[in-house]
Amino acid sequence: MSAGDIAARFHHAWPTISRHLKVLESSGLIIHEKKGRARIYRVNKQKLERVNEWLSWFDRKPARK
């Protein structure tokens, strides 16, 4: 999805969207490739799966003593 397509889904100013995309990219959760002047972003599914595994830890019920 292009940066413009992503931005169109939210009610924030472009600089805010751009900053968030940079944070997500620096964490490895998204990857971009350039096609002409556009940047096309996609989710890094391997990284997202690791996050999902980590978050599932919070769903586990603690063992009773």
MIDO-654672 format. One record per atom (N, C-alpha, C): atom name; x negated, y negated, z. Coordinates in steps of 0.05 Angstrom, whole numbers, always signed. Each point is the difference from the previous one (the first is absolute). Last residue first. Layout:
! residues N
{'CA', {X, Y, Z}}
...
//
This chain:
! residues 65
{'N', {+38, +428, +856}}
{'CA', {-17, +14, +20}}
{'C', {+18, +17, +19}}
{'N', {+12, -34, -108}}
{'CA', {+9, -4, +28}}
{'C', {-17, +17, +18}}
{'N', {-24, -48, -98}}
{'CA', {+5, +26, +14}}
{'C', {+8, -6, +29}}
{'N', {+21, -71, -80}}
{'CA', {-21, +9, +18}}
{'C', {+7, +26, +14}}
{'N', {+34, -27, -99}}
{'CA', {+8, -3, +28}}
{'C', {-22, +10, +18}}
{'N', {-5, -44, -103}}
{'CA', {-3, +25, +17}}
{'C', {+9, -7, +29}}
{'N', {-8, -65, -71}}
{'CA', {+26, +13, +1}}
{'C', {-1, +25, +18}}
{'N', {-77, -54, -19}}
{'CA', {+18, -14, +17}}
{'C', {+27, +12, +2}}
{'N', {-66, +34, -60}}
{'CA', {-8, +5, +28}}
{'C', {+19, -13, +20}}
{'N', {+4, -15, -94}}
{'CA', {+17, +22, +10}}
{'C', {-8, +8, +28}}
{'N', {-50, -66, -48}}
{'CA', {+25, -10, +11}}
{'C', {+18, +22, +11}}
{'N', {-81, +23, -44}}
{'CA', {-6, -14, +25}}
{'C', {+26, -10, +13}}
{'N', {+6, +39, -85}}
{'CA', {-7, +20, +20}}
{'C', {-5, -13, +27}}
{'N', {+16, -57, -72}}
{'CA', {+24, +15, +7}}
{'C', {-6, +21, +21}}
{'N', {-72, -46, -37}}
{'CA', {+15, -18, +17}}
{'C', {+25, +14, +10}}
{'N', {-51, +45, -63}}
{'CA', {-14, -1, +25}}
{'C', {+15, -17, +20}}
{'N', {+32, +2, -87}}
{'CA', {+6, +25, +13}}
{'C', {-14, +1, +27}}
{'N', {-18, -71, -57}}
{'CA', {+26, -3, +12}}
{'C', {+8, +25, +15}}
{'N', {-80, -1, -49}}
{'CA', {-2, -16, +24}}
{'C', {+27, -3, +14}}
{'N', {-1, +46, -82}}
{'CA', {-17, +15, +20}}
{'C', {-2, -16, +26}}
{'N', {+44, -39, -75}}
{'CA', {+16, +20, +14}}
{'C', {-16, +16, +20}}
{'N', {-5, -99, -41}}
{'CA', {-19, +21, +2}}
{'C', {+13, +22, +18}}
{'N', {+51, -74, -65}}
{'CA', {-5, +10, +27}}
{'C', {-21, +22, -1}}
{'N', {+3, -83, -71}}
{'CA', {+14, +25, +5}}
{'C', {-8, +9, +28}}
{'N', {-3, -92, -75}}
{'CA', {-5, +13, +26}}
{'C', {+15, +26, +2}}
{'N', {-41, -73, -77}}
{'CA', {+20, +20, +4}}
{'C', {-7, +15, +26}}
{'N', {-22, -100, -49}}
{'CA', {-10, +21, +18}}
{'C', {+23, +19, +5}}
{'N', {-22, -71, -88}}
{'CA', {+17, +10, +23}}
{'C', {-15, +21, +17}}
{'N', {-30, -42, -84}}
{'CA', {-2, -19, +22}}
{'C', {+15, +9, +25}}
{'N', {-28, +75, -63}}
{'CA', {+1, -27, -10}}
{'C', {-4, -19, +23}}
{'N', {+9, +78, +43}}
{'CA', {+10, +4, -28}}
{'C', {+4, -27, -12}}
{'N', {-51, +48, +93}}
{'CA', {+7, -23, -17}}
{'C', {+8, +9, -27}}
{'N', {+10, +47, +101}}
{'CA', {-15, +1, -25}}
{'C', {+8, -24, -17}}
{'N', {+6, +37, +112}}
{'CA', {+8, -15, -23}}
{'C', {-18, +5, -24}}
{'N', {+39, +44, +101}}
{'CA', {-22, -1, -19}}
{'C', {+10, -17, -23}}
{'N', {+28, +21, +112}}
{'CA', {+7, -5, -27}}
{'C', {-25, -3, -17}}
{'N', {-10, +23, +90}}
{'CA', {+27, +10, -4}}
{'C', {+11, -5, -28}}
{'N', {-87, -26, +44}}
{'CA', {+0, +23, -17}}
{'C', {+28, +11, -5}}
{'N', {-34, -81, +47}}
{'CA', {+4, +23, +17}}
{'C', {+1, +26, -16}}
{'N', {-7, -83, -43}}
{'CA', {-25, +3, +15}}
{'C', {+2, +24, +19}}
{'N', {+76, -24, -51}}
{'CA', {-21, +10, -17}}
{'C', {-25, +5, +16}}
{'N', {+73, -40, +43}}
{'CA', {+6, +28, -7}}
{'C', {-21, +13, -17}}
{'N', {-9, -91, +20}}
{'CA', {-3, +15, +24}}
{'C', {+5, +30, -6}}
{'N', {+15, -61, -70}}
{'CA', {-29, +2, +6}}
{'C', {-5, +17, +25}}
{'N', {+89, -21, -23}}
{'CA', {-11, +19, -19}}
{'C', {-30, +4, +5}}
{'N', {+43, -66, +50}}
{'CA', {+9, +27, +9}}
{'C', {-11, +21, -19}}
{'N', {-15, -90, -22}}
{'CA', {-16, +7, +24}}
{'C', {+8, +29, +9}}
{'N', {+49, -37, -72}}
{'CA', {-28, +5, -8}}
{'C', {-17, +9, +24}}
{'N', {+88, -29, +16}}
{'CA', {+0, +26, -14}}
{'C', {-28, +8, -7}}
{'N', {+11, -85, +35}}
{'CA', {+6, +20, +20}}
{'C', {-1, +28, -11}}
{'N', {-8, -75, -59}}
{'CA', {-24, +5, +17}}
{'C', {+3, +21, +22}}
{'N', {+77, -25, -55}}
{'CA', {-20, +16, -14}}
{'C', {-26, +4, +17}}
{'N', {+92, -17, +52}}
{'CA', {-16, -15, -20}}
{'C', {-21, +18, -11}}
{'N', {+92, +44, +34}}
{'CA', {-24, -13, +11}}
{'C', {-14, -15, -22}}
{'N', {+78, +69, +5}}
{'CA', {+6, -29, +2}}
{'C', {-22, -15, +14}}
{'N', {+3, +97, -63}}
{'CA', {-1, -12, +26}}
{'C', {+6, -30, -1}}
{'N', {-7, +60, -76}}
{'CA', {+16, +15, +18}}
{'C', {+2, -13, +28}}
{'N', {-55, -32, -73}}
{'CA', {+28, -5, -6}}
{'C', {+19, +14, +20}}
{'N', {-96, +14, +0}}
{'CA', {+8, -25, +12}}
{'C', {+30, -6, -4}}
{'N', {-37, +76, -43}}
{'CA', {+0, +3, +29}}
{'C', {+10, -25, +14}}
{'N', {-14, -4, -92}}
{'CA', {+23, +17, +6}}
{'C', {+3, +5, +30}}
{'N', {-76, -47, -30}}
{'CA', {+24, -16, -3}}
{'C', {+25, +16, +6}}
{'N', {-83, +44, -1}}
{'CA', {+2, -18, +23}}
{'C', {+25, -17, -1}}
{'N', {+5, +93, -52}}
{'CA', {-16, -24, -1}}
{'C', {+3, -17, +25}}
{'N', {+7, +108, -9}}
{'CA', {+17, -23, +0}}
{'C', {-18, -25, +0}}
//
